[in-house]
């Protein structure tokens, strides 16, 4: 089940079927969080090294 983080530190688990309605009805109480990436993004063209 998806977890919704509310302002004030409370968390709520919502069924996937009900998630859209819950988010719409409670959007003023929901806290927006961003997840940090585990590894930094790099440009693959500049970091690629050839073994030739």
C-alpha positions in Angstrom: 0.0 0.0 0.0 1.3 3.5 -0.8 2.1 5.7 2.2 1.0 9.3 2.3 2.9 11.7 4.6 0.7 14.4 6.2 1.8 17.7 7.7 2.5 17.3 11.4 4.4 14.0 10.9 1.5 11.6 10.6 1.5 8.9 8.0 -1.4 7.1 6.4 -1.5 4.0 4.2 -4.1 4.1 1.5 -5.4 1.4 -0.8 -4.2 1.9 -4.4 -7.8 1.9 -5.7 -8.6 4.8 -3.3 -5.4 6.7 -3.7 -6.5 9.2 -6.3 -9.6 10.3 -4.5 -7.7 10.5 -1.1 -5.0 12.7 -2.6 -7.5 15.0 -4.2 -9.7 15.4 -1.1 -6.7 15.9 1.3 -4.2 17.8 -0.8 -4.0 20.7 1.7 -2.9 18.3 4.5 -0.3 16.4 2.4 3.4 17.0 2.8 5.5 17.0 -0.3 8.8 15.0 0.1 11.6 14.4 -2.4 13.7 11.3 -2.4 17.4 11.7 -2.6 19.2 9.7 -5.3 21.7 7.1 -4.1 24.3 7.9 -6.7 25.0 11.1 -8.5 23.8 11.6 -12.0 26.6 11.7 -14.6 26.7 12.2 -18.3 27.4 8.7 -19.7 29.2 10.2 -22.7 31.8 11.9 -20.6 32.4 9.1 -18.2 32.6 6.3 -20.7 36.2 4.9 -21.1 37.2 2.6 -23.9 39.5 -0.4 -23.4 41.0 -0.3 -26.9 
